[in-house]
Amino acid sequence: MAFEMRRKAGLLFFIYASNEPKSVLARDLGDCRDNLRNSRSVFLIVVLTATVIITCAGCLGGQQKYNGHSVLGGFSKVSQKAFSKVLFHPDLQKKPMIALTFDDGPRASVTNRILDSLSQYGGRATFFMVGTNVPHNGDVIRRMVAQGCEVANHTNDHKYISKLSSDGIVSQVSAVNQKVAAVCGVSPVVMRPPGGYVDAHSLSVLGSMGMPAIMWSIDTRDWQHRNAQRTINNVLSQVKDGDIILMHDIYDATADAAVVLIPELTARGYQLVTVSELAAARGGMSAGHKYSQFR
């Protein structure tokens, strides 16, 4: 029945957008009303509403395509399915979820090992990329998106945005968005200030660009000690539902830690989701604000 209602929702909007006779629209609307009256499941109503919204967004905003993947509103088709799975399934909403995040990459030899493990265990992560690393890592970035991971912004040259002018911030952030979109068809919608340095001025500029600043609740310090076991211990000793975990996909030791953490966290019952998925499941986020966790 859920499939039929989704089919009818898509059909109704297509008929409307195509200027078909109103009698056809009225007939299908009547069918949907009958189905809704006969259903006592609030979940199906939510699915119907979400389907119409997604369909409208696709018609109004258009779709980009790259390598056979459809992109809508900054997310790949794979990400849309994963997002809907987390957002609408009540059982999954009850399960704890965390966001693994990786900064400063990509570095193919490291990032691909992390992606291999995520693929094996059905997890996703968010990759905050430095713009200078983007052009020569197109295959890795396209793989991120194909697996439902989130591509994100870490400035073009790893600049501390709290020390930049408004024009400087816009230049650093826009350059990454443009480079990432050029290689994979998806423009980042979240950014992480290098070093975590952000102030009221830089947040205001990010807000004007439609982007929130994503911080972290667990800092593994992997960049400092470069020891896989210490990274593993730092995560497992303090991880909680709603955490955003900071690592860097430019160190071999981080990949060594990730291939242990991903199956272990999954075995402990955590859903490994993107930052945007975690935020959506916990009330959302707004441009120009900073977030270190979503409880």
C-alpha positions as CSV (number, residue, x, y, z in Angstrom):
1,M,0.0,0.0,0.0
2,A,2.9,2.4,0.8
3,F,4.3,1.8,-2.7
4,E,1.0,2.5,-4.3
5,M,0.5,5.8,-2.3
6,R,4.1,6.9,-3.3
7,R,3.3,6.0,-6.9
8,K,0.1,8.0,-6.8
9,A,1.8,11.0,-5.2
10,G,4.4,11.1,-8.0
11,L,1.7,10.6,-10.6
12,L,-0.4,13.5,-9.2
13,F,2.4,16.0,-9.3
14,F,3.4,14.8,-12.8
15,I,-0.1,15.3,-14.1
16,Y,-0.3,18.8,-12.5
17,A,3.1,19.8,-13.9
18,S,2.0,18.5,-17.4
19,N,-1.3,20.5,-17.4
20,E,-3.4,17.4,-17.9
21,P,-7.2,17.7,-17.6
22,K,-8.4,18.5,-14.1
23,S,-10.8,15.5,-14.2
24,V,-7.7,13.2,-14.1
25,L,-6.2,15.1,-11.2
26,A,-9.5,15.0,-9.3
27,R,-9.9,11.3,-9.8
28,D,-6.4,10.4,-8.4
29,L,-6.9,12.9,-5.6
30,G,-10.1,11.1,-4.7
31,D,-8.3,7.8,-4.8
32,C,-5.6,9.2,-2.4
33,R,-8.3,10.5,0.0
34,D,-9.9,7.1,0.1
35,N,-6.6,5.4,0.8
36,L,-5.8,7.9,3.6
37,R,-9.3,7.4,5.1
38,N,-8.8,3.6,5.1
39,S,-5.3,3.9,6.6
40,R,-4.6,4.3,10.3
41,S,-0.8,4.5,9.9
42,V,0.7,8.0,10.5
43,F,3.9,6.7,9.0
44,L,2.3,6.3,5.5
45,I,1.0,9.8,5.6
46,V,4.5,11.1,6.4
47,V,5.9,9.0,3.5
48,L,3.3,10.5,1.1
49,T,4.0,14.0,2.2
50,A,7.8,13.5,1.9
51,T,7.4,12.0,-1.6
52,V,5.4,15.0,-2.8
53,I,8.0,17.4,-1.4
54,I,10.9,15.6,-3.0
55,T,9.0,15.4,-6.3
56,C,8.3,19.2,-6.1
57,A,11.9,19.9,-5.3
58,G,13.0,17.9,-8.3
59,C,10.7,19.7,-10.7
60,L,11.4,23.2,-9.3
61,G,15.1,22.8,-8.7
62,G,16.0,20.5,-11.5
63,Q,18.4,17.5,-11.3
64,Q,22.1,17.3,-12.1
65,K,23.5,14.0,-13.4
66,Y,27.0,12.6,-13.2
67,N,28.3,9.1,-14.0
68,G,24.7,7.8,-13.9
69,H,23.9,9.2,-10.5
70,S,21.1,11.7,-10.0
71,V,21.7,14.6,-7.7
72,L,18.9,16.5,-6.0
73,G,19.3,19.4,-3.5
74,G,23.0,18.7,-2.9
75,F,22.7,14.9,-2.3
76,S,23.2,11.9,-4.5
77,K,20.3,9.5,-5.2
78,V,22.1,7.1,-2.8
79,S,22.2,9.8,-0.1
80,Q,18.5,10.6,-0.6
81,K,17.6,7.0,0.1
82,A,19.8,6.8,3.1
83,F,18.5,10.1,4.4
84,S,14.9,9.0,4.0
85,K,15.7,5.7,5.7
86,V,17.0,7.5,8.8
87,L,14.5,10.3,8.8
88,F,11.3,8.3,8.4
89,H,11.8,4.9,9.8
90,P,10.8,5.0,13.5
91,D,12.9,2.0,14.6
92,L,16.0,3.5,13.1
93,Q,15.3,6.9,14.7
94,K,15.4,5.1,18.1
95,K,18.8,3.6,17.4
96,P,21.8,5.7,18.4
97,M,23.6,7.5,15.6
98,I,26.9,9.2,15.2
99,A,28.8,11.1,12.5
100,L,32.3,10.1,11.6
101,T,34.1,13.1,10.0
102,F,37.4,13.3,8.2
103,D,39.4,16.5,7.5
104,D,42.1,17.7,5.2
105,G,41.8,15.1,2.5
106,P,41.3,13.4,0.3
107,R,44.4,11.3,0.2
108,A,43.5,8.4,-2.1
109,S,45.5,5.7,-0.3
110,V,43.9,6.6,3.1
111,T,40.4,7.7,2.0
112,N,39.8,4.6,-0.1
113,R,40.6,2.3,2.8
114,I,38.0,4.2,4.9
115,L,35.5,4.0,2.1
116,D,36.1,0.3,1.7
117,S,35.3,-0.3,5.4
118,L,32.2,2.0,5.3
119,S,30.9,0.1,2.2
120,Q,31.5,-3.3,3.9
121,Y,29.5,-2.4,7.0
122,G,26.9,-0.1,5.5
123,G,28.1,3.1,7.1
124,R,28.5,6.6,5.8
125,A,30.8,9.5,6.8
126,T,31.4,13.2,6.0
127,F,34.6,14.3,4.4
128,F,35.7,17.9,4.9
129,M,38.0,18.5,2.0
130,V,40.7,21.1,1.3
131,G,40.2,22.6,-2.1
132,T,43.8,22.1,-3.2
133,N,43.3,18.3,-2.8
134,V,40.2,18.1,-4.9
135,P,41.1,18.3,-8.6
136,H,43.5,15.3,-8.6
137,N,41.2,13.1,-6.4
138,G,38.0,13.1,-8.6
139,D,37.6,9.3,-8.5
140,V,37.8,9.2,-4.7
141,I,35.3,12.1,-4.4
142,R,32.8,10.5,-6.9
143,R,33.1,7.3,-4.9
144,M,32.2,9.1,-1.7
145,V,29.0,10.4,-3.2
146,A,28.2,7.1,-4.8
147,Q,28.4,5.4,-1.4
148,G,26.0,8.0,0.2
149,C,28.8,9.9,2.1
150,E,28.7,13.6,2.4
151,V,31.2,15.9,0.6
152,A,32.0,18.9,2.7
153,N,34.1,22.1,2.8
154,H,37.3,22.8,4.8
155,T,38.4,25.9,2.8
156,N,40.6,25.9,-0.2
157,D,44.0,26.4,1.5
158,H,43.2,25.4,5.1
159,K,42.9,29.0,6.2
160,Y,41.7,30.1,9.6
161,I,38.6,32.0,8.6
162,S,38.4,34.0,11.8
163,K,41.5,35.8,10.5
164,L,40.1,36.5,7.1
165,S,38.1,39.4,5.7
166,S,34.5,38.8,4.4
167,D,35.8,38.6,0.9
168,G,38.6,36.2,2.0
169,I,36.1,33.8,3.6
170,V,33.8,33.9,0.6
171,S,36.8,33.2,-1.7
172,Q,38.1,30.3,0.4
173,V,34.7,28.6,0.8
174,S,33.3,29.3,-2.7
175,A,36.5,27.8,-4.3
176,V,35.9,24.5,-2.6
177,N,32.2,24.3,-3.4
178,Q,33.0,25.0,-7.1
179,K,35.8,22.5,-7.3
180,V,33.9,19.7,-5.6
181,A,30.8,20.3,-7.8
182,A,33.0,20.2,-10.9
183,V,34.3,16.7,-10.1
184,C,31.2,15.0,-8.7
185,G,28.2,17.2,-9.4
186,V,27.4,17.9,-5.7
187,S,28.2,21.2,-4.0
188,P,28.9,21.0,-0.2
189,V,26.3,22.3,2.1
190,V,28.3,22.2,5.4
191,M,31.8,23.4,6.2
192,R,34.3,23.0,9.0
193,P,36.5,25.9,10.0
194,P,40.2,24.8,10.0
195,G,41.4,24.5,13.5
196,G,37.9,25.1,14.8
197,Y,38.6,28.8,14.6
198,V,35.4,30.7,14.1
199,D,33.9,33.9,15.4
200,A,30.7,36.0,15.1
201,H,32.0,37.7,12.0
202,S,32.9,34.5,10.2
203,L,29.7,32.9,11.2
204,S,27.8,35.8,9.8
205,V,29.6,35.5,6.4
206,L,28.9,31.7,6.4
207,G,25.3,32.5,7.1
208,S,25.2,34.7,4.0
209,M,26.5,31.8,2.0
210,G,23.9,29.4,3.4
211,M,26.3,27.2,5.3
212,P,26.6,26.1,9.0
213,A,29.9,25.5,10.7
214,I,30.4,22.0,11.9
215,M,32.6,21.4,14.9
216,W,33.1,18.2,16.9
217,S,32.3,16.5,20.2
218,I,35.2,14.0,20.1
219,D,38.7,15.1,19.0
220,T,40.8,12.0,18.4
221,R,44.0,14.1,18.1
222,D,45.0,11.7,15.4
223,W,47.0,14.5,13.7
224,Q,49.1,14.9,16.8
225,H,50.0,11.4,17.9
226,R,49.4,9.4,14.7
227,N,48.8,6.2,16.6
228,A,45.9,4.0,15.6
229,Q,45.3,2.5,19.0
230,R,45.2,5.9,20.7
231,T,42.6,7.0,18.1
232,I,40.5,3.9,18.7
233,N,40.7,4.3,22.5
234,N,39.8,8.0,22.3
235,V,36.6,7.2,20.4
236,L,35.5,4.0,22.2
237,S,36.1,5.4,25.7
238,Q,33.7,8.3,25.3
239,V,31.4,7.9,22.3
240,K,27.7,8.7,22.8
241,D,24.6,9.0,20.7
242,G,24.7,12.2,18.6
243,D,28.5,12.6,18.7
244,I,30.5,14.2,15.8
245,I,33.9,12.5,15.7
246,L,36.9,14.3,14.3
247,M,39.6,12.5,12.3
248,H,41.9,13.2,9.3
249,D,42.0,11.1,6.2
250,I,45.6,11.9,5.3
251,Y,47.3,9.6,7.8
252,D,47.8,5.9,7.4
253,A,47.3,5.5,11.1
254,T,43.9,7.0,10.8
255,A,42.9,4.5,8.2
256,D,44.2,1.8,10.5
257,A,42.0,3.1,13.3
258,A,39.0,3.6,11.0
259,V,38.9,0.0,9.8
260,V,38.7,-1.1,13.4
261,L,36.3,1.6,14.6
262,I,33.7,1.2,11.8
263,P,32.8,-2.5,12.5
264,E,33.1,-2.0,16.3
265,L,30.8,1.0,16.4
266,T,28.4,-0.8,14.1
267,A,28.5,-3.9,16.4
268,R,27.7,-1.6,19.4
269,G,24.5,-0.5,17.7
270,Y,25.5,2.9,16.3
271,Q,24.3,4.0,12.9
272,L,27.1,5.7,11.1
273,V,25.5,8.6,9.3
274,T,26.5,11.8,7.7
275,V,26.4,15.2,9.5
276,S,23.4,16.3,7.5
277,E,21.5,13.1,8.2
278,L,22.3,13.3,11.9
279,A,21.2,16.9,12.0
280,A,18.0,16.2,10.2
281,A,17.1,13.4,12.6
282,R,17.7,15.7,15.6
283,G,15.9,18.8,14.6
284,G,18.0,20.3,11.8
285,M,20.6,23.0,11.6
286,S,20.7,26.6,10.3
287,A,23.2,28.5,8.2
288,G,25.5,30.8,10.2
289,H,25.4,28.7,13.3
290,K,27.9,26.2,14.7
291,Y,27.2,22.7,15.9
292,S,29.4,20.2,17.7
293,Q,26.9,17.5,18.3
294,F,23.2,16.6,17.8
295,R,21.6,15.0,20.8
